[in-house]
């Protein structure tokens, strides 16, 4: 019923107009949140690439000749990589706890995480052909885009999550058993390759789950800075993992073809 031009019922024109505005606002907020998450991830990837190329250049200058590398430089680079790897591992657990319990500090932690990742990735620019890195980057972008789209459009990823976790957990158990078995008897190389591909496939499925969850978070309205950084770091880690695995596969394939 309309009173003074206003509808106080549940189905009048004013209520419909309000719902349209609300839905439009929700869509805008959702798009903005996704834009922030992917924007931060993209910036971090650029920073990582810059650190990796700069680190590879500095390491190469420090090592000197490839035929006669500086032993002191080699030990120093190894120490830097070990420290970066350990720091990255510690930050992985710290960030998981910090993002859910603190309102500030994620920017510092994530910046350290990106720095350590860039230092570790500098070994790629130091030892691996740039053509391989370029092809790997293109393949990673395509694969990640497809996985993100599936996660974005999927209504229910519970079956995907269950399969992914089961494959990952089972593969890790088998990997542990294989490692123990290899201490006494040689292990078939083909079996190791199959195991590695299964783990990689499980991780790809979990990327779909990550994207689906982040998409749901972005629909819930305005996101805090910590939550935005945490979501961006999750996708960033997924992207880097896929990139590292593809570089590994391409490097082996390229080495065999030469």
Secondary structure, DSSP 8 states (H G I E B T S, - for coil): -EETTEE-SSSSHHHHHHHHHHHHHHHHHHHHHHHHHHHHHHHHHHHHHHHHHHHHHHHHHHH--SSS--HHHHHHHHHHHHHHHHHHHHHHHHHHHHHHH-SS-HHHHHHHHHHHHHHHHHHHHHHS-HHHHHHHHHHHHHHHHHHHHHHHH-S--HHHHHHHHHHHHHHHHHHHHHHHHHTTS---HHHHHHHHHHHHHHHHHHHHHHHHHHHHHHHTS---HHHHHHHHHHHHHHHHHHHHHHHHHHHHHHHHH-
